[in-house]
Amino acid sequence: MKTTLITHGRVIDPASGIDKKIDIAIADGKIVAIGNTPVGFKPDRTIDATDCVVAPGLVDLAARLREPGYEHEGMLESEMAAAIAGGVTSLVCPPDTDPVLDEPGLVEMLKFRAEKLQCARLFPLGALTRNLAGGVLTEMAELTEAGCIGFSQADVPLADTQVLQRALLYASTFGYTVWLRPQDRDLGKGVAASGPLATRLGLAGVPVSAETIAIFTIVELMKSTGARVHLCRISSARGVALVREAKAQGLPLTCDVSINSLHLADVDIGYFDSRARLNPPLRQQGDREALSAALADGTIDALVSDHTPVEADAKTLPFAEAEPGATGLELLLPLALQWGERSGVGMARAIEVVTSAPARLLAAADADTGIGRLIEGGVADLCIFEPSLEWQVKPDALKSQGKHTPFSGYPLVGRARHTLVAGRVVHG
């Protein structure tokens, strides 16, 4: 039985309200003591966390690992390495791989590959429809048995509202959660947010109504089916208002926002910078401020990296032709901390939106007590980070195979020093 003692760190666990300097004792992959080291406890390894914060491992609800099918843009090894380098110990991957995650065997293979790497925990989303084509529903029960924690169309909108209704009704019957990116298929075909900037640059726009029409439809179908839905990557102030209204009505609706939409606006496209070619597109400053306020007050449940590694050849193209996406796993922690400081909500809330808050949305978390929080007897998934460490985003230094990010060159503060998964030091 391997044992570890973490000493002299400032332990912050928003789920339990802990925020003080105490030690944490770990044995056999579990936390055995927080604050009072057991008598006779002899650690095999002691980690000195002086000047560091000891927090639960981060939980990222949106990370494309690019396997299978897109190994030229990212490998499981490289993206898992990026995750633990960023302090992320649990992550959710969408089903838009090649082949699509619509068969139990594919899900089992992906989970097996991830477990062999012994890095972060992987929670796959199964495809809602076969091949994400929007016609025939997948075998949700079989995919759940294979390890899927929910069902999604990734970024492929469902054009047939009747299919969506059937999917939500089926999911509701068995208690499954449907994860949907709210975007109308026809209105969402542009490459930048509609507005003065897109008009000036001559870029095809995506109006806010592409998001709000989709949210309104989803909410109305939730009322008639009783389904539980998670909205992925809300991007507009009007979208936030609809979510707030739905939650006030007691609907089982949750949502997240990406680090890109939280920190950037359409002006950051600059002069056709393809690194800012994202999906959803960056919207106006007023939308960004509304997203920040909604994350602060809990209307938005979680902050995600929206990690989407893209190869160089697909990014070094004219803006409208470039593939959308950016690397983000290694930036989630410092950008959460930056938001916490600038918005005034503080470090504890900043940690909460990337730990216990997203963990509550994982149906599988109940089977693995302790994900996203620090409790005695819970799994020892931890992130030990230096909150005052200043560093600059240099793409070539990132672990991810995808080197493109709109935050390239940005000065950030806070970085993971050690990452532990099930008590094992996997980074640092």
C-alpha positions in Angstrom: 0.0 0.0 0.0 1.6 3.3 -1.2 1.2 6.3 1.1 1.7 10.0 0.5 1.6 13.0 2.8 1.0 16.5 1.4 2.2 19.1 3.9 2.2 22.9 4.4 -0.3 23.6 1.6 -3.4 25.8 1.6 -6.2 23.4 1.2 -9.2 24.8 -0.7 -12.3 22.5 -1.2 -15.4 24.5 -2.2 -17.7 21.5 -1.8 -16.9 21.3 2.0 -16.0 24.9 2.6 -12.4 24.1 3.6 -9.9 26.9 3.2 -6.9 26.6 5.5 -3.4 25.3 5.9 -3.6 21.6 6.8 -2.0 18.4 5.7 -3.6 15.6 3.6 -2.7 11.9 4.1 -3.2 9.5 1.3 -3.1 5.7 1.3 -4.1 3.1 -1.4 -5.5 5.8 -3.7 -7.8 7.3 -1.1 -7.7 10.3 1.2 -7.4 8.9 4.7 -7.1 12.1 6.6 -7.5 15.9 6.1 -5.9 17.9 8.8 -5.1 15.2 11.4 -2.5 12.8 10.2 -3.2 9.3 11.7 -0.9 8.2 14.5 1.9 6.0 13.0 1.2 7.1 9.5 4.5 6.7 7.6 4.4 8.1 4.1 6.4 6.6 1.2 6.5 10.1 -0.3 6.1 13.6 1.2 5.1 16.5 -1.0 5.9 20.0 0.4 3.1 22.3 -0.8 4.5 25.5 0.7 3.1 28.5 -1.1 0.8 26.2 -3.0 -2.9 25.6 -3.1 -4.1 22.0 -2.7 -7.4 21.6 -4.5 -9.5 18.8 -5.9 -8.4 17.7 -9.4 -10.1 19.7 -12.1 -13.1 18.3 -14.0 -13.4 19.4 -17.6 -16.7 18.7 -19.3 -15.6 19.4 -22.9 -12.3 18.0 -24.2 -11.8 16.4 -27.6 -8.9 13.9 -27.5 -9.1 13.3 -31.3 -8.9 9.5 -31.0 -10.0 7.5 -32.9 -9.8 8.9 -36.4 -8.1 12.3 -36.0 -4.7 11.2 -34.8 -3.1 13.8 -37.1 -4.6 16.5 -34.8 -4.2 14.8 -31.4 -3.3 11.5 -29.8 -4.7 10.1 -26.6 -1.3 10.1 -25.1 -0.6 13.8 -25.9 -4.0 15.1 -24.9 -4.0 13.1 -21.6 -0.6 14.5 -20.9 -2.0 18.0 -21.5 -4.8 17.3 -19.1 -2.7 16.3 -16.2 -0.2 19.1 -16.9 -3.2 21.4 -16.4 -4.3 19.8 -13.2 -7.3 18.1 -14.9 -8.0 14.7 -13.5 -11.4 13.9 -15.0 -12.7 14.9 -18.5 -15.7 14.4 -20.7 -15.1 13.7 -24.4 -17.8 14.3 -27.1 -18.7 11.5 -29.6 -17.6 13.1 -32.8 -14.6 10.8 -33.4 -14.1 8.7 -36.5 -15.8 6.3 -36.3 -18.4 8.1 -34.1 -19.0 6.7 -30.6 -22.3 5.1 -31.4 -21.3 1.4 -30.7 -20.5 -0.1 -27.3 -17.3 -1.7 -28.6 -15.9 1.7 -29.6 -16.6 3.2 -26.2 -15.1 0.2 -24.4 -12.0 0.4 -26.6 -11.5 4.1 -25.9 -12.0 3.7 -22.1 -9.5 0.7 -22.2 -6.9 2.8 -24.0 -7.4 5.7 -21.5 -7.1 3.4 -18.5 -3.9 1.9 -19.8 -2.3 5.3 -19.9 -3.1 5.8 -16.1 -3.6 9.5 -16.5 -6.9 11.3 -16.1 -10.3 9.7 -15.8 -12.3 9.6 -19.0 -16.0 9.9 -19.2 -17.2 9.5 -22.8 -20.5 10.8 -24.3 -22.3 8.5 -26.6 -23.8 9.6 -29.9 -27.4 10.5 -29.7 -28.1 9.4 -33.2 -26.2 6.9 -35.3 -23.2 8.4 -37.0 -24.6 11.8 -35.7 -26.7 11.8 -38.8 -29.8 12.9 -37.0 -32.0 10.0 -38.1 -32.0 6.8 -36.0 -31.5 6.9 -32.3 -28.5 4.9 -30.9 -28.9 2.0 -28.4 -28.5 4.3 -25.3 -28.9 1.4 -22.8 -26.0 -0.5 -24.3 -23.8 2.6 -24.6 -24.5 3.4 -21.0 -23.4 -0.1 -20.0 -20.2 0.4 -22.0 -19.4 3.5 -20.0 -21.2 6.5 -21.5 -22.4 9.2 -19.0 -24.7 10.9 -21.4 -25.6 11.4 -25.1 -24.7 14.2 -27.5 -24.7 15.4 -31.1 -21.4 17.2 -30.4 -21.5 20.2 -32.8 -23.9 18.6 -35.3 -27.3 20.2 -34.9 -30.4 18.0 -35.1 -32.5 19.3 -38.0 -35.5 17.1 -37.2 -37.4 18.4 -34.1 -39.4 15.2 -34.0 -36.2 13.1 -33.7 -35.1 15.4 -30.9 -38.4 14.9 -29.2 -38.1 11.1 -29.4 -34.6 11.2 -28.1 -35.5 13.3 -25.1 -38.5 11.1 -24.3 -36.4 8.0 -24.5 -33.7 9.5 -22.4 -36.2 10.7 -19.8 -37.7 7.2 -19.5 -34.4 5.8 -18.4 -32.9 8.8 -16.6 -30.2 9.6 -19.1 -28.9 13.1 -19.6 -28.8 14.6 -23.1 -25.9 17.0 -23.8 -26.8 19.5 -26.5 -24.9 22.4 -28.2 -27.7 24.9 -28.8 -27.4 26.0 -32.4 -30.0 26.1 -35.1 -28.7 24.2 -38.2 -29.6 26.8 -40.8 -28.9 30.0 -38.9 -25.6 28.7 -37.5 -23.7 28.3 -40.8 -21.6 31.4 -40.5 -18.0 31.8 -39.2 -18.2 34.8 -36.9 -20.8 36.3 -34.6 -23.2 38.6 -36.4 -22.4 42.3 -35.7 -20.5 45.3 -36.9 -17.1 43.5 -36.8 -18.2 40.5 -38.9 -19.9 43.0 -41.4 -16.7 45.1 -41.6 -14.5 42.0 -42.2 -17.0 40.6 -44.7 -17.4 37.4 -42.7 -20.6 35.3 -42.7 -22.4 35.9 -39.4 -24.0 33.7 -36.9 -26.9 35.6 -35.2 -27.7 35.2 -31.5 -31.0 33.8 -32.6 -29.2 30.7 -33.8 -28.6 29.9 -30.1 -31.8 31.3 -28.6 -34.1 29.5 -31.0 -32.4 26.2 -30.3 -32.6 26.8 -26.5 -36.3 27.7 -26.7 -37.0 24.5 -28.6 -35.0 22.4 -26.2 -36.8 24.0 -23.2 -40.2 23.4 -24.6 -39.4 19.8 -25.4 -38.0 19.4 -21.8 -41.4 20.5 -20.5 -43.3 17.9 -22.5 -40.8 15.0 -22.0 -39.4 15.6 -18.6 -35.9 15.1 -19.9 -32.7 16.2 -18.2 -30.5 18.4 -20.5 -27.1 19.9 -20.3 -26.4 22.8 -22.7 -22.9 22.9 -23.9 -21.0 26.2 -24.3 -23.6 29.0 -24.0 -22.3 32.1 -25.7 -24.8 34.9 -25.5 -26.5 37.2 -23.0 -29.9 36.3 -24.4 -29.1 32.6 -24.2 -28.2 33.2 -20.5 -31.6 34.9 -19.9 -33.4 31.9 -21.4 -31.4 29.5 -19.2 -32.1 31.6 -16.1 -35.8 31.6 -16.9 -35.9 27.8 -17.4 -34.1 27.2 -14.1 -36.5 29.4 -12.3 -39.3 27.2 -13.6 -37.6 24.2 -12.0 -36.6 22.4 -15.2 -33.6 20.0 -14.8 -31.4 22.2 -17.1 -27.7 22.8 -16.6 -25.1 24.5 -18.8 -21.5 25.4 -19.2 -19.4 28.2 -20.8 -15.9 27.9 -22.4 -12.8 29.7 -21.4 -12.8 31.3 -24.9 -16.3 32.9 -24.6 -15.6 33.9 -20.9 -12.4 35.8 -21.6 -12.6 36.9 -25.3 -14.9 38.9 -27.6 -15.3 39.2 -31.4 -12.8 42.1 -31.5 -10.1 39.5 -30.6 -10.4 38.2 -34.1 -8.2 41.2 -35.0 -7.1 41.1 -38.6 -8.6 37.6 -39.5 -6.6 35.7 -36.8 -7.6 32.1 -37.4 -6.6 31.2 -33.9 -9.8 32.9 -32.9 -11.9 30.9 -35.3 -14.0 29.0 -32.8 -17.3 27.3 -32.4 -19.4 28.9 -30.9 -18.0 32.1 -32.3 -16.7 34.9 -30.1 -19.5 37.4 -29.4 -19.7 41.0 -28.3 -18.3 42.4 -25.0 -21.8 42.7 -23.5 -22.3 38.9 -24.1 -19.0 38.2 -22.4 -19.9 40.3 -19.4 -23.3 38.5 -19.1 -21.6 35.1 -19.2 -19.2 36.2 -16.5 -22.0 37.3 -14.3 -24.0 34.2 -14.9 -21.1 32.0 -14.0 -20.7 34.0 -10.8 -24.3 33.6 -9.7 -24.6 29.9 -10.7 -26.9 30.3 -13.7 -24.0 28.8 -15.7 -22.9 25.7 -13.8 -19.4 25.1 -15.0 -16.4 26.4 -16.9 -14.9 24.2 -19.6 -11.8 24.3 -21.7 -13.5 23.3 -25.0 -10.2 21.7 -25.8 -10.1 21.0 -29.6 -6.6 20.5 -31.0 -6.3 21.4 -34.6 -3.4 20.6 -36.9 -1.3 23.5 -38.4 -2.4 22.9 -42.0 -6.1 23.3 -41.0 -5.4 26.6 -39.1 -3.0 28.4 -41.4 -5.8 29.2 -43.9 -8.0 32.2 -44.5 -10.2 32.8 -41.5 -13.5 31.5 -43.1 -11.7 28.3 -44.3 -9.8 27.5 -41.1 -11.0 24.7 -38.9 -12.6 26.0 -35.7 -11.1 25.0 -32.4 -8.3 25.7 -30.0 -6.2 23.9 -27.4 -7.3 24.6 -23.8 -6.7 21.9 -21.3 -3.5 23.5 -19.9 -5.2 26.9 -19.8 -8.3 26.0 -17.8 -6.9 26.5 -14.3 -5.1 29.9 -14.8 -8.0 31.3 -16.8 -10.5 30.2 -14.1 -8.3 31.9 -11.5 -8.0 35.0 -13.6 -11.8 35.1 -13.9 -12.2 34.7 -10.1 -9.9 37.7 -9.4 -11.3 40.0 -12.1 -14.9 39.3 -11.4 -14.4 39.6 -7.6 -15.9 36.2 -6.8 -12.6 34.9 -5.3 -10.4 31.9 -5.6 -12.8 29.4 -4.0 -15.6 30.1 -6.5 -13.1 30.0 -9.3 -12.0 26.5 -8.2 -15.6 25.4 -7.7 -16.6 26.0 -11.3 -13.9 23.6 -12.5 -14.1 21.0 -9.7 -17.2 20.2 -7.6 -19.7 22.1 -9.9 -18.9 20.1 -13.1 -18.5 16.9 -11.0 -22.1 17.1 -10.0 -23.1 16.9 -13.6 -21.3 13.5 -14.1 -23.8 10.7 -13.5 -20.9 8.4 -13.1 -19.3 10.4 -10.3 -21.6 8.8 -7.7 -19.9 5.5 -8.4 -16.5 6.9 -7.6 -16.9 9.0 -4.5 -14.8 12.1 -4.2 -14.4 13.3 -7.8 -14.3 17.1 -7.7 -14.0 17.3 -3.9 -11.8 16.4 -1.0 -13.3 14.0 1.6 -11.9 11.4 3.8 -12.5 8.0 2.2 -12.8 9.7 -1.2 -10.6 9.2 -4.2 -7.3 11.1 -4.0 -7.6 13.1 -7.2 -5.8 16.4 -6.4 -4.3 19.4 -8.1 -1.5 21.2 -6.3 -0.8 24.6 -8.0 1.2 27.7 -7.5 -1.4 30.5 -7.4 1.2 33.3 -7.8 3.4 31.8 -10.5 3.6 34.1 -13.5 4.0 32.5 -17.0 3.4 33.2 -20.6 1.4 31.0 -23.0 4.0 29.7 -25.5 2.3 27.2 -27.8 5.4 25.1 -28.5 5.7 24.5 -24.8 2.2 23.0 -24.4 1.9 19.3 -24.0 -1.1 19.1 -26.4 -0.4 18.1 -30.0 -2.6 21.1 -30.9 -0.5 24.3 -30.6 -3.1 26.9 -31.7 -4.8 29.1 -29.1 -6.2 32.6 -29.2 -4.3 33.1 -25.8 -0.9 32.6 -27.4 1.5 35.1 -25.8 -0.9 36.0 -23.0 0.6 36.4 -19.5 -1.2 34.2 -17.0 -0.9 33.6 -13.2 -1.2 30.1 -11.6 0.0 26.8 -12.8 -0.2 23.1 -11.6 2.9 21.8 -9.9 1.7 18.3 -9.1 -1.4 16.3 -10.3 -2.5 13.2 -8.4 -5.0 10.7 -9.7 -6.1 7.9 -7.3 -3.1 8.9 -5.1 -0.5 8.5 -7.9 1.6 11.5 -8.9 1.0 11.6 -12.6 2.4 15.1 -13.2 5.2 17.0 -11.4 
